[in-house]
Amino acid sequence: MLVINPATEEILAEIQTDDADLLSKKMQLLRMAQPSWARQTLQHRIGVIAKFRALLEQEIDSLSRVLSIEVGKPIRQSRNEIRGACGRITWLLDHAEQYLSDETMTQNDELTETISYEPLGVIGSISAWNYPYLVGVNVIVPALLAGNCMLYKPSEYATLTGSAIERLLKAAGVPDSVFQLAIGGKTTGELLLDLPLDGYFFTGSYATGKQIQARVAPKMVTCQLELGGKDPLYVADDVADINAVAIATADGAFYNNGQSCCAVERIYVHQAVYDAYIAAFVAEVQSWQLGSPLDETTYLGAMTRKDQIAVLERQVADALAKGATLLYGGTALADRKGYYFAPTVLGNVTQDMAVMREESFGPIIGIMRVANDQEAQRLMADTEYGLTAAVYSSDPDRAQAILRNLDVGTGYWNCCDRVSAALPWSGRKHSGIGATLSHQGLRAFTRPKAWHWKKP
């Protein structure tokens, strides 16, 4: 398997993928070690993960460079991702004892009723390339804290970063028999589905998540899916500063080249402020530096996957054929090596266009004029996805009235494209099943056991 720099198309490494026999041996190693890892005290496991966080902080410069050359992420955004991962680890460490320890629910002279949280066992994680540290931490850290062993498959587009995570975990004190990598692409992921794992945690597309759920359903084990979105955003006519809103929402749409599950993917703007918003939005996009991911001034680097360029080209062609206005960008950059696509802004779009219905996962956005809040809410709800939705308005009641009627896992008022370790990260409909982060994310890697203790 070749690891290719998407900004230069140079080969970074050639890595041997795992076959079925090797994966089976890794599975056996993990299975044998899991009971002893679970018997370690929670404080011991907390200490190990704290050392892992310290190593991430210590090596942030070298780790961010590897991340940038492997996935095309601008170097400043790579550092931000690792810092964000460290912040999430801190929250999980600070709350692990509270949410993983036994809970006494009833206690009197005759009866004590308690809940204990036991590990699932040996779990498989099929992770993502767009935020390999953040997505990785969401699963790896609570799983290990809860006493699970893990077979972790980094994306084939982030294998070097996955190897770095493994190296630092083991340097921190995670035994070799507790955490193992599964190296490879689609074939390796399919082999994991045949193993007798006690849980499957996947981050990726709806199509792949649906296949995984169907394959593992007969096993009757935990299957948690963090899938994509077509996240809408509405700009009301009462916003205090239209320029500031345009700048913030442009970042929400294009940060990490738009390769974020919770990136803003479609924007609805009240007709009273549409023209002013469009002008400010395009001006902001035009100000960005597109170039080498290793350049400190770069805001937009290379796209990670070459194949996604064709998806964006089809969405642009479809929109223009149906009457949209190309306000900026619209094409791949053929004058340089690498997988570059110009940041693309489409105005006068309609709901039937692919750019407003199908996941883009790239630096492209459609902006649509709406007459009122009712039309905005109807159009925002018109999707098979249910990850996030955002409303920008000076009136919290107005924003809440819209967001409460949208079937999404996260609602934003005057912000977008953000995740908090204290809150559950979850999707609805085609955006997934289950939750990571918050106390729910810690307990997602456990099985509750009820204890009834009655005195004789």
N, C-alpha and C positions, 0 to 999 in steps of 0.2 A: 504494500500500500504506500503510495506516494503522498507526502505532505508538501503542498505547494503554497508559496507565498502569493496571495491573490493580488497584491499590488505590483508584483514584478513578474509573476508566472515562473519564478525560479523554484527548483526543487529544493526543499529544506531538509528533507529526510526521506529515507525509505524504511518502512517499518513492517516487520512480519506480523501478519494477523493471526489471531487465535483460531485453531480448528476445534471441532467438537470434542476431541479427546482431551485437549489441553483445558478447555473450559470445564469439562467434567472433573478433571483432577483439581482444578481450582475450587470447584463447588464442594468437593469432598473435604478439602482442606478447611474451608470455611465452616462446613457443617460440624466437623470435629472440634473446632475451636470455639464455636458460639456459646456453649454452656459455660465455659470458664470465663469468657469475656463478660457474660451476663452476671456472673457471680462477683466480679469486681465491684467495689463500692461505686456508687454514683459519683462521689467526690473524687475518686481516682480517675474516672472517665472525664470528669469536668477538668481536672488538672491536665490531662493529656491534650484535650481540645484547646485549652488555654495556651499551651505551648505551640500548638499548630497556628493559632492566631498570631502569636508573637513572631513566628517564623515568616508568615505572610508579610507582616509589617517590616521585618528586617530585610527581606529580599524583594521588596516591592518594585524596585527599579529594574532588576533583571527579569522578574516575572512579567511585568507589564510590557517589556520589550518583546518577549517571546509571544505574548498574547497578540500584540499588534502585528507582528510579521506573519503570524499564523492565520488570523481571521480578518486582517485589514482594518482593525479598529484603531482610530487615532490614539496616539500615545497618552494624551491627557485623559481620554475617556477610559483607557485601560487602567491607568492608575486610579481613577475614580471608581472603577468597578471593584478593584481589589480593596480599596478603602471601604467601600460599601459592604463588601463581604465581611470584612473585619468587624464592622458595626453590627451586622446581623449576628455574627458569632457571639459578640458581647451580650446582646439581648438574650440569645438562647442560653448562654452560660448563666446569666444572672437569674433566669427563670426556670432552669431545668429542675432544680430541687423542688420548687413549688408545684410543678405540674407533672413530674414523674414519680414523686414519692407517694406512698400509700395515703389514702384519704379516709378518715373516720367520718361516716355519715350519721351514725346513731350510736349513742353510748349511754347506758343506764345500768342499774344494778344487776339486771338479768341478761342484757343483750348488747353486743357490740357488732355493728355492721360497717364493713370496711371495703374499699375498692383498692386493688393493687393494679399496677400497670406493667404488664409483662411484655418483653420484646416479641416481635413477630417471629424472629429467628434469623434466617439468612435471606436477605432481600437483594433484588436486582434493580439497578438504576440505569436507565437508558437516558442519557443526558443530552443537553443542547449545546450548540456552538456559539450562539449569539451573546450569551453571558455565562461562559463556562464556570467562572468563580461564583457568581451569585446563584445561578441555578444549582450548581454543585453543592454549595453550602446549605441551601434550603433542604436538601435531602441527606447529604452525608453527615452533617453535624448532629441533627436530632436523632438520626438512625443509630449512630454510634453511641451517643449519650444514653439512649434507651436500652443499650445492650445488644443491638443487632450486629451481625457481621454483614459485609456488603461485597457484592460483585458489581463493580462500577464500570459501565461502558461510556467513556467520553465520546462525543461526536467524532467521527472520522475527520472533521474539519477543525478539531481542537484537541488532537491527540497529544501534542507536545505539552499543552497546558494540563491535560489530564494526568500525564506522567509526572509533571511538576507537583500537582496536588498529592499524588500518591507518595512521592519522595518526601514531602514535608510532613505528611501525616505520620509516616513511619519514623522520621527523624524526631517527631514529637512524642513517640512512644506507642503508637498504634501497632500492635503485632502484625507481622507479615501474614499470619493466618487469619486475621480479622478483616483485612481490606485487600481486595485483589482487583486488578484491572482486567477488563475484557476488551481486547484491541481489535478494531475492525469497523466495517461499515454495516450495511443492511444485512448481509449474511450473518455476521456475528450477532446482531440484534435478534434475528430470527432464531438462532441457536439458543439464545438465552431463554426464549419462550418455551423451549422443550425441557429445560432443567427443572428439577423439583424445588423451586424457590418458594419461599413463604410470603412473598409480596413482590409486586412489580410497580415501579415508579417511573413514569415516562414523561418527558417534556418534548413536545414537537407538534407536528401537524395533526389536524383532525383526522385526516384519512389514515395515517399510520396509527394513531391512537385507537381508532375504531377497530382496526385489524388486531391490534394487541389485545384489546378487551375481549374480542370474540375468541381469540386463540387460548387465552388463559382462563376464561370463564368456567370451564368444566373442573378446574382445580379447586374452585371455591376458596381462593386466597385473595388477599387485598390487592386491588389493582387501582392505582391512582393515576389520573391523567391530567397533565397541565398542557392545554392545547392552545390554539391560536385565537385570534380575534379580528373583528372589523370594527374597532372601537370608535364610536361617534363622539363628537364634541359640538356643542351649541354655543354660539356667541349671541347673547341677548342685546337688545337695543339700549339697555340702561347701564352698560359697563362704563366705569369712570374714566378709563384711559385706553382708548382703542389701540394706540400704538404699543403700549405695554402688553396688552392682551395678544396682539398679533405676534410680537416677539416671543412671548412665552409659549404660545401654541405652535408656532413654527418649530421651535425646539422640541416640543412634544411630538411633532410629526416626523422630524428628520434626525433626531439624536440617534447615534449608532447606525446612521444610514437608513433609518426607518426599520431596522431589523430587530424590532422589539415586539414581544407579544402584546404589550400594552401601549404601543405607539398609537398616536392619533392617526386613524386611517381614513376618516371622512369628517368633513367640517360643514356645519350648517350655520349660516349667519343671517340674522334678522335683516330684512331688506333696508331698514333705516340706516344701518351702519355697514352694509355690505361693501360699498365702493371704498370707503375709508379703510376698512379692514383689509381688503384685497391689496390696496396700494402699500400699506404698511407691511403686510405679510411678504409680498414679493420683494420689497426693498430689503427686508431682513435676509431673505434667502440669497439675494444677490451679493450680500456683504460677506458671505462665508467663503473660507479658503478650502478648496478641494485639492488634495494632493497626497503626498507620501504620508502614510500613517505614522512614521517616525518623526515627522516635522511637528514641532510644538505649536505651530500656528494652524495646523490642519483641523478643520471641523468635520469634513466629510472625507473619509478614506475610501478604500476599495471595498466593493461588495465581496462577501465571503464566497458565495457560490456563483460561478459563471452562468449556470443554467437559469438563474433568476432574472437575468437581463432580458431574456426572451419573454418572460412573463410580463415584465414592465413594458416592453415594447408593444406587446399585444394590447395591454390596457390603454396605452396612449392612443394607439391606432383606433381602437374601439370607441374611445371617448370622442376623438376628433370626427370620426365618421358619423357620430350621433349628435354632433353640433356643439361640442365643448370648445372652449377657447384655450389655446396653449399660451399661458402667461409667462412661463419660463421653463427652460430645459427641454426635456422630451426625448433625448437620444442618449445612446451609449457613446462614450468618448473613445473613438477609434484612433485618435492621434497619439496614443500612448499605450504602453504595455499595461496589463492588469485589467481587472474587472471593474471598470468605472462607469457609472451612470450619472448623468447630470441631474441635480435636484430639480424635480419637475412639479410645476404648479398648474393645475387645470381649473379654469373658472367656467361658470355657466354650465355646470354638470347637471345631470339628471339621475334619478334613482335607478334607472334601468341600465346604467353604464357599469361595465365590469369593475372599474376603479372604485365604485361605490358599493359593490356587492361582494367581490371576491378579495380574499386576503392578498395584499400587495407585498408586504415584507421587503420594502425597498424605499428609496428616496423619492416618493411620489405621493401627491395628495390631490384630492378633488374637493372643491369648495362650492357649496350650493346655497343659493339665495332662498330664504323662506319668509313667509308672510307673518307668522306669529308663533307663539310657543306651542300651540296645538299642532301645527304642521311639523315643527321641529321634533316634538315628542313622537309623533306618528312615524316619521322617517327614521329617527334614531332606533325605534323598536323594530323596524323592518329589516331583520337579519336573523340568520340561523345561529349567530354567535352571541355570547353573553359574558364577556370578560369585564370590560370597564366602560364607563360613560362619563362625560364631563359637561358641566354647564358653567359658563362665565356670565355672572350677573351681579349687580350690586345688592340684590334682594335675596337673602337666604331662603325665605319662604317660597319664592318663585322657583329657585333652583331645586329645592327639595320636592316641590310638587311634581316636577318633571322626573327627577331621578327615582323617586319612590315608585313610579309607574313603569320603570324599565327593569327587565329581567336580567340583571347583571350582578357579578360578584363584587364589584367595587364601584362606588360613586364618588366623583370628584366635584367639589365646588371651588371655582377659581384656581384650580390646579389640574394637572394631568400627568400621565406617564410617570407615576411614582409608586414606590412600594415601601411599606413600613414593616419592620420585623414584628411590631406589636400587633399588627392586624392580619387576619387570615388572607392568604392569596389564593383565590378560588375562582373557578369559572362555572358558568351555567350553559345549558344547551350544548352546542358543539365546541364550547371553550373548555370543557373538561369536567372531571369528577374529583371531589376531594379538595383538600386544602393543605398548603404548606404555610410556615411561619405562624406566629402567635402561639397561644397555648394549644390550639387545635393542630398546628403543625408539629409540635412536640409529641402530642399523643397519637398522631397519625401512624407512628411507627410502633405502636403498642397494641396489646389486646387487654381489655379490662377484665379482671376477675373479681367476682363478688364473694365476700367472706362473711359468713354468719357465725358468730361466736356466742353460744348460749351457755351460761354457767349451769352446772348440774344441780 
